[in-house]
């Protein structure tokens, strides 16, 4: 196992270029939010941080202390603008991404202009893995953050036919050969969970890289978690929540089935927030109606409004989510979590902060025993490692370690 040992005490500040497919307010998913939070965290500690991503308009601006550079792709389009593209365009995008270094050169030019000490690839789609060997020729230290299974899987999820893949299928192996090959040029690979890191290492990626696990930045400040006060409401209905993308891979139907099978339709109410697959949402509504489960769909809600309206949330994702940002976000509002024990979830949800389950039968048993008094005993012990300062210290150690003479 490659890792870091000796701590170096220094106040040195670095020039860090962070490359990603998109940067807020352009958001495709949690990756862009995580990229922004990391950039702003590093900038808040005095580092010069430049975000580079692709757009349909070329511009440069300062957002919360981060220099945000958006480039027009030299070939094709940005993944963020893929909606409505023809099959031909999408095939061309795949060819460019796997075999061309044109966009990687665009990013490298910015890194050279900025005299970067480090080049961090937060999401590699669009940018392409050719950025890593190109950066090596310039002597720029590279760090890649694993936020999905994109380097191993055509879809980025390693989830097919309603189950998680044990390994790469032939199509995914054939279409990602150069990604694995180029990974040898990465100085350090960071997994946002041990789960996502180990799966990549087992697949032969990053064999020469140092590696480290650093979770996503989720908390906005260092305020201690305030436990939810359930006193005086023991006989009130339990408000169960789900927030996030509305999609079949998220397994939201398990919550409805679990409430129904547990016999708790009268005292567990379900509140769902988020947007996504409209057809799937209608299926969920019909299922809840048939099973007489109270189902309140709220659409988009702010975190504060949602978490302050629920007692506990369930995260029933079927695929191995590399991290599970929503779990830590729930903790920040003192809300316990019930989660399927796949991907990065078992690394976050502990007996002091919630419950894990492996199948619908286990979820039903949790719902049967669930009570506000039991929720009140959870204390979120060990959540300090997700605080911004703790995460920055991990990044500080990583950066300083990479600058040590070999």
PyMOL commands that set and color helices and strands:
alter all, ss='L'
color gray80, all
select helices_A, chain A and resi 30-44+79-81+87-99+102-113+130-137+170-175+177-185+194-202+248-250+253-261+278-290+303-307+325-332+345-348+360-369+372-376+383-386+388-402
alter helices_A, ss='H'
color red, helices_A
select strands_A, chain A and resi 15-19+48-55+59-63+66-72+118-121+141-146+159-160+163-164+188-191+210-213+238-243+268-273+295-299+312-315+336-340+354-357
alter strands_A, ss='S'
color yellow, strands_A
deselect
rebuild
show_as cartoon
